[in-house]
Amino acid sequence: MSGADRKRCVRDTFGGKAGVMAGPTDEEVLAFVVRWLPYGGPAPSDIFVQFGMSVDQFKRLLAAVIDSADDAGTVADHRVAMMDYLRRPSQVHDVRWGQ
C-alpha cells in the first residue's frame, strides 16, 4: 500500500482530511492487536475506547498497516493470527448491566 493509500485509509477512517486529524501510529495499532490476539482479538468496546472507531474501521486500518509493513518484526511474527482476525466476521455484543 502506498503512502497516499495509507493517508486515504486514515482520512476515511477518521472522517477528515489527511493530516488534519492524526490517527494512531502503525506501532500503536500493532501493539494493541497483538496484546489481544491470545483472546481472539480485541472486543468492540476496547477498540472504541482505544481508537474511537468501529470494529470494521479498525480492521480496515489494521489491514492497511499489515499491507504497508515489511516482512520483519511484529507483522511477520503475528501475520497468520492477524489475518485470521481480519477474516472473522465482526460481532457487536449488546451488554446491558443487571441483566
Backbone as a ProteinNet text record, in pm:
[ID]
protein_1_A
[PRIMARY]
MSGADRKRCVRDTFGGKAGVMAGPTDEEVLAFVVRWLPYGGPAPSDIFVQFGMSVDQFKRLLAAVIDSADDAGTVADHRVAMMDYLRRPSQVHDVRWGQ
[TERTIARY]
85.1	0	89.8	60.2	141.5	109.3	194.3	171.5	40.6	5.5	-120.1	-239.8	-229.9	-339.4	-355.8	-244.6	-249.2	-315.5	-279.5	-341.6	-491.3	-529.2	-670.5	-745.4	-686.3	-748.3	-766.9	-664.3	-674.2	-778.5	-777.5	-876	-1017.4	-1039.1	-1172.4	-1213.2	-1119.7	-1148.9	-1185.4	-1114.9	-1135.8	-1226.4	-1276.7	-1375.4	-1325.2	-1202	-1148.8	-1041.9	-976.1	-867.8	-742.8	-668.8	-544.9	-451.9	-393.7	-302.7	-369.7	-501.5	-572.4	-598	-642.4	-670.1	-573.2	-486.9	-385.2	-446	-418.9	-464.3	-356	-384.9	-285.1	-167.8	-52.7	64.2	51.2	127.3	128.9	166.8	265.3	312.3	202.3	122.1	12.3	-93.1	-125.7	-225.1	-173.9	-49.2	6.8	19.4	67.4	81.3	-54.3	-156	-290.3	-344.5	-337.4	-395.5	-315.9	-184.1	-102.2	-134.7	-158.9	-194.1	-324.2	-418.3	-548.1	-558.6	-463.4	-471.9	-489.2	-421.5	-441.1	-585.5	-662.7	-802.5	-900.6	-852.2	-938.8	-949.9	-873.2	-877.9	-949.3	-936.1	-996	-1147.3	-1211.8	-1357.1	-1392.8	-1511.7	-1554	-1542.9	-1577.5	-1571.1	-1426.9	-1333	-1192.3	-1137.5	-1178.7	-1137.6	-1190.4	-1316.8	-1375.8	-1307.5	-1282.6	-1218.1	-1076	-1001.6	-861.8	-846.9	-931.2	-910.9	-1030.8	-1144.7	-1262	-1319.3	-1316.2	-1368.1	-1437	-1514.6	-1584.5	-1487	-1534.7	-1453.8	-1418.9	-1517.1	-1491	-1387.4	-1394.6	-1294.5	-1157.4	-1152	-1025.7	-966.4	-1049.9	-999.9	-945.3	-1009.7	-956.2	-820.4	-810	-683.6	-575.8	-608.3	-512	-467	-559.1	-523.1	-426.2	-448	-357.8	-220.1	-216.2	-88.7	-14.3	-83.9	-21.7	31.1	-49.5	-8.1	115.3	127.3	238.8	364.7	353.2	467.1	561.6	687.1	782.8	764.6	840.9	824.8	912.3	932.7	1012.7	939.3	979.1	923.8	787.2	708.5	579.5	485.3	475.5	381.9	420.8	547.9	593.1	566.1	590.8	573.1	427.5	334.7	192.8	101.8	159.4	80.9	-36.8	-14.9	-121.8	-236.7	-204.3	-308.6	-383.6	-311.6	-378.1	-468.3	-424	-507.4	-631.6	-617.9	-734.2	-833.4	-782	-868.5	-942.1	-872.9	-935.8	-1045.1	-1029.5	-1128.1	-1254.7	-1243.5	-1360	-1467	-1593.1	-1699.3	-1698.2	-1725.4	-1731.7	-1861.4	-1850	-1968	-1974.3	-2092.2	-2113.8	-2204.4	-2158	-2235	-2309.9	-2437.3	-2518.3	-2517	-2437.5	-2423.5	-2503	-2592.2	-2672.1	-2646.1	-2621.1	-2594.2	-2718.4	-2696.1	-2803.6	-2894.7	-2858.1	-2943.9	-2868.2
-116.7	0	123.1	215	335.7	432.2	530.4	632.1	705.3	731.6	800.7	714.5	583.6	492.9	486.2	484.8	482	609.1	725.1	851.5	850	793.4	785.4	697.9	585.9	497.1	568.9	639.9	714.4	824.4	895.8	1002.8	946.2	836.6	775.8	723.3	666.4	611.4	720.5	832.1	936.9	1048.5	1038.3	1132.5	1273.9	1291.4	1425.4	1422.5	1536	1544.2	1479.7	1411.6	1350.6	1459	1436.5	1532.4	1628.1	1643.2	1733	1663.5	1540.6	1464.2	1347	1346.4	1242.6	1111	1006.6	874.1	803.6	684	607.7	568.5	551.3	506.3	357.1	311.9	168.7	87.9	137.2	65.7	54.7	160.2	156.1	53.4	50.1	-45.7	-187.6	-212.7	-347.7	-392.6	-304.7	-341	-374.8	-298.1	-321.4	-457	-484.1	-609.6	-730	-719	-831.3	-862.4	-758.2	-777.8	-858.3	-840.1	-906.5	-1036.3	-1067.2	-1188.6	-1317.3	-1335.3	-1460	-1481.1	-1374.3	-1381.8	-1374.8	-1393.5	-1390.3	-1254	-1158.7	-1023.1	-929.5	-800.3	-702.2	-698.3	-666.9	-650.1	-515.3	-505.2	-378.5	-260.3	-282.9	-172.9	-129.3	-224.2	-188.6	-110.9	-149.7	-77.1	65.8	80.4	213.4	300.9	245.3	323	362.7	270.9	297.4	389.6	368.1	438.3	521.9	507.8	586	548.1	419	373.6	238.9	203.7	75.3	-37.9	-159.3	-277.6	-278.8	-250.4	-251.2	-146	-27.6	75.6	30	-29.2	-77.4	-185.7	-276.3	-383.5	-327.9	-225.3	-162.1	-98	-32.1	30.5	-74.7	-182.1	-289.5	-352	-373.5	-429.4	-337	-205.8	-109.4	-113.9	-128.5	-136.7	-263.4	-375.2	-501.7	-491.9	-434.7	-422.4	-334.2	-232.4	-139.2	-183	-286.5	-330.3	-416.4	-414	-504.5	-643.8	-737.6	-876.3	-910.8	-816	-840.7	-783.1	-826	-767.8	-820.7	-734.3	-772.2	-832.9	-772.8	-824	-964.1	-987.7	-1120.4	-1223.4	-1185.7	-1278.8	-1316.6	-1228.7	-1249.8	-1242.7	-1247.9	-1229	-1326.7	-1454.3	-1554.5	-1524.5	-1496.9	-1468.4	-1339.8	-1237.5	-1111	-1129.9	-1207	-1231.5	-1312.4	-1407.7	-1482.2	-1387.7	-1295.7	-1197.6	-1111.4	-1068.9	-984.7	-1059.3	-1189.9	-1268.8	-1298.9	-1296.3	-1326.9	-1219.7	-1259.8	-1158.6	-1072.5	-946.3	-854.9	-879	-891.8	-912.5	-803.5	-749.6	-649	-712.1	-712.1	-770.6	-661	-682.3	-586.3	-627.9	-558.5	-591.5	-488.4	-536.4	-447.8	-484	-382	-403.8	-457.4	-553.6	-605.7	-705.3	-750.2	-847.6	-975
0	0	0	-88.1	-97.9	15.7	32.3	134.4	112.9	-12.9	-43.7	-6.3	-31.7	5.1	155.6	227.9	375.3	428	373	414.8	385.5	270.7	235.4	334.9	375.7	472.9	606.2	651.2	777.3	764.4	652.1	630.6	632	561	556.7	693.3	767	898.9	997.4	991.4	1089.6	1039.4	916.6	866.9	845	814.4	791.8	685.9	669.2	572.1	630.9	547.3	593.1	644.9	759	817	914.1	905.5	995.5	1128.2	1121.8	1242.8	1246.4	1343.5	1349.9	1395.9	1320.9	1359.1	1438.5	1481.2	1556.7	1467.5	1528.9	1453.3	1424.4	1328.2	1296.7	1419.9	1494.7	1613	1718.9	1735.4	1832.6	1791.9	1664.1	1614.1	1633.2	1594.5	1605.8	1750.9	1837.2	1979.3	2039.9	2004.4	2056.6	2011.1	1882.2	1831.5	1880.3	1887.9	1935.5	2081.4	2160.4	2302	2315.5	2221.7	2230.7	2150.1	2064.9	1981.9	2062.2	2176.2	2251	2298.7	2299	2345.4	2229.1	2108.2	1990.8	1926.7	1973	1918.2	2013.5	1988.3	2078.8	2068.1	2179.5	2182.3	2119.5	2060.9	2001.8	2098.8	2225.3	2321.8	2346.9	2347.7	2367.1	2247.4	2127.5	2007.1	2012.5	2051.2	2056.4	2161.5	2278.5	2384.6	2344.2	2284.2	2249.5	2128.6	2025.3	1898.9	1853.5	1919.2	1881.5	1746.3	1714	1584.7	1599.9	1499.2	1499.3	1466.7	1486.5	1454.3	1305.7	1220.5	1075.7	1036.9	1095.8	1068.8	1116.8	1235.9	1290	1200.7	1152.3	1065.9	935.1	879.5	758	786.6	900.9	937.8	960.9	1031.3	1055.1	923.5	831.5	700.6	627.5	636.6	573.5	638.5	770	841.5	800.1	793.9	753.8	611.1	521.1	380.6	363.4	447.3	432.1	507.4	589.9	671.5	589.1	631.3	568.7	628.5	581.3	625.4	744.4	832.8	952.5	1072.7	1189.7	1311.7	1349.1	1410.9	1468.7	1366.4	1249.7	1148.7	1106.7	1081.1	1039.6	1148.7	1273.6	1384.9	1407.8	1372.8	1403.6	1281.8	1162.6	1039.3	1029.4	1053.6	1038.7	1135.3	1260.9	1359.9	1326.6	1279.4	1243.4	1122.3	1025.2	906.9	944.6	1035.8	1084.3	1152.3	1233.5	1299.6	1196.4	1092.5	990.5	914.5	897.3	822.6	902.3	1034.6	1118.7	1104.6	1103.2	1097.5	1223.9	1206.1	1320.1	1394.9	1524.9	1607.3	1712.5	1728.4	1831.3	1935.3	2058.2	2167	2240	2262.2	2336	2482.8	2559.5	2700.5	2780.8	2862.5	2946.6	3091.6	3171.1	3313.2	3384.3	3474.9	3557.1	3488.2	3369.7	3302	3275.1
[MASK]
+++++++++++++++++++++++++++++++++++++++++++++++++++++++++++++++++++++++++++++++++++++++++++++++++++

